[in-house]
């Protein structure tokens, strides 16, 4: 009989302990260059798909509902339940974020079931079976990609579910991430106190950004890593990024998992995740 090689991607005890203590964990080189190239194509296709649908004629031809609006001067369009955010500023029409992006691209939808992501997530969530909460594509284009202010994810989600502690994220890097192109930054240990106070600066989204007195920027860690790396991080960890000042994009997808049988954030439909073997 020919033996079958079984590969486990579960976190080691040391890795899981680091995640729980720091609120994040980085694994480099999880996906190959060929796989990353395919995900970049998926991101490009999703971007073009979204641009096409934002044109009212094409959206109407497909029976989709469009809603355009601004928050704090920034432009958003909802295509049914898929939100597309444009880059900041009145001149650029570049897309900043698409969520949930898996609704617009099959390759990125299939990534959600990848064992290299789901096995660690089974441990982190503490369940054997998972469902998708959301999948967000951050495009961060060269030279015009804007930053993300310090925030936690939990304040965005607390009104939509009662299990926000079980909504961990994993960011998959489609490009090399470094300081000059606006890599992810996390505040080590900031998840330990749960949901922190929001800002009070008079903006429409003030409550979603973490009050600067609630954490210390001296605890920040720059998540510089090559394309194909993955970063697991807690829904309560404070994180953000600087603008992209480089000549290269910093594309990445952030997939958020949850226990099985709960509906996804925006569609309110359950998107089951392919089950991996037990550790």
Secondary structure, 3 states (H helix, E strand, C coil): CCCCCCCCCCCCHHHHHHHHHHCEEEECCCCCHHHHHHHHHHHHHHHHHHHHHHCHHHHHHCCCCEEEEEECCEEEEEECCEEEEECCCCCCCCEEEEECHHHCCHHHHHHCCCHHHHHHHHHHHCCCCEEEEEEEEECCCCCCCCCEEEECCHHHHCCCCCCHHHCCEEEEECCCECHHHCCEEEECCHHHHCCCCECCCCCCCHHHEECHHHCCHHHEEECCECCCCEEEECCCCCEEECCCCCCCCCCEEEEEEEECCCCCCCCCCCCECCCCCCC
